[in-house]
């Protein structure tokens, strides 16, 4: 996961590392929100299986780090594509060349799984599937890659389990869904902050289908850490505030108000949703782990070798997955959604 906090608007490049460090010391504020929207009539939705989602994380971890140019990276691409195909989705690969901050060039791929391709109303659900090539936030072995149980694998796992849940459901949502797994997200420079979110930037300029547009998008990132919560991120509020409010309201009605906090962050997060909002012009919400007791905003395991299965909490996967399957089925009704 490659995220940076901004006090001012940016165009398309990232801030200097010095600003990242200064902004990561709780200089922002958490603002208590007003009451969530009025009660939403929840439709019947399938049960999200957090145990199955956890197994998807295990399957990725067993491959080792999924860094560009490695065997683990290649194996993970097969894991994702094979899983999507087994759930009846139309799968396509968007190949592109990723030039990272070191000047090296790698063959990268965004993986797209399409549910109900003929539907006009579509949702875009996304996560990044590559992992960090070094542990820059750790105190030792900083130059070796992390396994990324939370930062990478958790978002992928929830998306795969959502696809599986829909495939197995007796009643299907009457909506189109595009599951997009972005590559080359986490190979950014720890010094200058350059080179993050390459896959989402490329896709936003070269969508997999001509004139593609989604009703809205949701990005899942670092959604499995047991100490994390989810708060309202400013870029998401700016471009997709109505969508964000409805997702948080649904989460609260499902009993997850202690996970989806009724708070707004003073930090803007540079993540894949930035390009989806500003370049692809798809209103997109970033559901991203926040740790209020950590100076760096993110979980203590962020960009360290502690980002492993020991820190994954199935209850977090459940909260995010059940909320998202409910969102899908709410939008899958014949009547108008958000």
N, C-alpha and C positions, 0 to 999 in steps of 0.2 A: 504494500500500500504506500502510495506516494502522496503525501498531503502537506500542504503548506498553508500557513495562516496569513491573511492579508489585512492590513488596516486600510488600504486604498484599493481602488479598482485596478485590475491588471488587464492587459490585452491578451497576449497568448504565451508569454514566457513567464518564468517563475522568479520569485524573489531571491535575493542573495541569501546565503546561509546565515549571515549575521542577523538578518531580520527574522529568519526562522527561529534562531536561538532566542532572540529577545522576546519574540511573541509567544514563545512556548513556556513562559514563566508566569502564567496566570495573570497576564496583563489585561485580558479581556474580562467580560462580566457575564454572568448568567442571569437572565431576566425572567422572572416568573411571568408566565403567560396568563391571559384571561381564561375564563372557562372555555372548555372545548365546545365545538358545535353541538347543537341539540341532538338528542338521541337519534341514532340511525337505525332504521329497521333492518336488522341483519337477516340475510337470506341463508338458507341451509347450505353449508359448505363441508367438504370432506375434512377428515382429521389428518393433520400433518404429523408424520411419524418422525420424531426427533432421534430415535434410535437408528433408524435407517439413514437419516441425514448424517449422523455421527460416523456411520460406516463408510459413507462417501469421503469423509475427511480422512479416515484411516487408510482408505485405498490410495488417496493421493500421497499421504505421508510415506507410505511404503515405497513409493517411487523415488523418494529422496527429494532434494531441492529441484524445483521446476524452473531453472534458470535458462534463459535463452542460450541455445547452442549445445545443450546437454542431453544426455539420454533420458533423464527424468522428464525433461520438457517434452520431448517427442512422445514418450510413453503416456504422459498425461493428456496430450492431444487425442491419442487413441481412446483413452478412457472416457473422455468427454463425448467424443463423436459416437463411439459405440453405444454409450448409454442413451444418448438422445435418439439414435436410430431405433434402439430397442423399445423406446416409448412412442414410436410412431411419428416422430417429428421429421420434417424435411430438413436435412442438414447440408449446409454449404460452408466452405472454407474460404476466407478472404486472406490470401497470401499477400504479404508486403515486406519490404526491406526496412528493418529498424536500425537506424544509425544512432548508437548510444553516445553518451557524453564523452567517452574515451576515444571516439572516432571509429570504433569497431562497427562492423555491419553484420547483422544477423538476419536470417530468414525467420520471419514471425508470421503468426496466423491468428486472425480473429475467427472464432467458431460460432456459427449462427444456427440455432435450431428453431424451426418455424412450426407453430401449432395453428391449425385452421387457416391455411394460407389464403383462402378465398374471402375471409371476413374483412370488411372495410374498416371497422373499428378495431384498433390494435393497441396492445400494451407492449412496452419494451422493458424487459427485465434483464439486468446485466450484473456482471462481476468480473474481476480480473483473475486470470488463472496462472500467471507466472509468479515467481517468488524472487525475493531480494538476493542479489548475488554476494552481499556482504552484510555483516552484522554491525553496522556503524553506530548503533545505540548501545552496544554491549561494552563490557569492560575487558573482555578477552576474546581471542580468536575473531577479531573484528573484520578480518579480511576473508573469512570463509562464509559460504552461503547459509541461509537459514532454511528450515524445513517449511515454515509458513503454515502452521496448522490453522491459525486464525487469519493471518494476513495473506489471503489468497484462497486457501482451501475451504474456509467456512462459507464464504459467499458462493463459491462453486457448488458446494455440497447442498446448500439450501435451494439453489436453482434446480439442480438435478432432482432433488426430492420433490420439488413443486411439479416438475414435468412428469415424474413418476406417479405422483398423487392424482394428477389430472388423467393420466393414461389409465389408471386403475379405477377411476370413479365411474359409477353407473350413470350419473348425470354430468354431462360435460358443460363447461361454460361456453356461452354463445358469444365468443369474442376471439379475435386473433391475438396470439402472443408470440413475440420474438424474443427468444432467449439468446443473449449475446455475451460471449465469454471473450473479454478483451485481453490481448497479449501485450507484452512489452510495456507494462504499466510501471513496474517497480525497479527499473534499471537506471534510476536517476542519480546524479552526483550528490554525495553527502556534503560536499564543500560549497558548491555553487547553486545546487538545487535545479540544475538543468537536466532535461531528458526524461521526465516522467510522462506517463499517460500517452505513450506513443500510439498504442492500438486504438484507443477511443478517438484520438485526434485524427488518425488516418480514416477510420470508419465515418466520422462526422463529415469529412470532406468527400468520401467515396462510399456512400451508402450501398448496401448489398442489393438494393432494388431501386430502380429509377423512380423518382418522385415519392420515395418512401416517407411516410409520416406516421407517427404514433400519437395516440390520444394523450398519453403521458408516459414517462419512464420512471423506473426505480432502480437505483444502484445499491447493491449490497456489498459492504466491505467491512471486514473485521467484526463479524456479527456473532462470534462464538465465545469470546472471552468471558469468564464468569464474573469478573469485576466490572465489566463494561455496562453502560447504559446508553440510551439513544436520546439525543436532544435535537432541537430544531436548528439546523445549520443555515446560516444566512443566505448563501447562494441558492439553496433549495427554496428558502422562503421567498426570495426575490423573484425567481422564475417559475416556481411551482407551488406557491403558498397555499392555494386552495386544495391541491392534491395532498400536500403534506398534512394540512389540518385534518383532512378526512382520514388519512392513514392513522394518525395519532388518535383520532376519535374512535376508530374501529378497534385499535389496540386496547384502548381503555375499556371499551365495552366487553372485550374478550377477557378482561381481568389482568392486563399487562401494563397498567398505568405505573407500576413501580419499575418497569423496564423502559418504556417509552415515556420519558419524563416530560412534564408540562413546563419545559424551560426552553429558552432561546439562547444560543451561544453568541458571544461577542467575536468569535473567530470565524472567518470565512475559510473553508477548506478547499484546497486545490486537489481535485480528484477527477475521475473520469466523467462525472456529471457536469463538470465545467464546460467541456467541449460539447457534450450533448445539448446543453442549454444554449450556449453562445454561438456555436457553429452549426450544429444540426438543427437547432431551434426546436427541440423537443423538450417541453417542460419536464424536468427530471429531479426527483428527490434522492438525496444521498442518505441512506440508513447506515450510519457508521458508528463504530464503538467509541464511546467517550468514557474516560475514567476521571471523575472529579477530584480524586486524591493524588493524581499523577501530574507533576510539573509540565510534562510534555503533551498534555491533553489526551493522548492516546493511551491504551493499556500499557502497563509496565513491561510487557513482553514485546512491544513494538520494536521491530528491527533488531531483535536479539535472538540468541539461541534458546531462550526460554519460550519462544513461540512454538510450543509443542502440544501434544495431546493432553498433557497433564493440566493445562490451563483452559481446556475447552469444557464448557458447561452445557449439557444437553438442554437445560431449561432455557438458555438464551436462544438456542436453535429453535426450540419449540415456540417461543414468543414471536420470533421473527417469521418463522415459517407459517404458523397458524394465522398470524396477521395478514401475511401476503396471500395465502390461499383464500382468505375471506375477502380481501380487496379484489382479487381476480373474479370471484363469484359475484361480488356486488356489481362489478363492471360488466359481467357477462350476462346480466339480465337483458331482456328485450327492451325494457324501458330505459330512458336516459340515465346515465350514471352521474359522475362528477360534473 
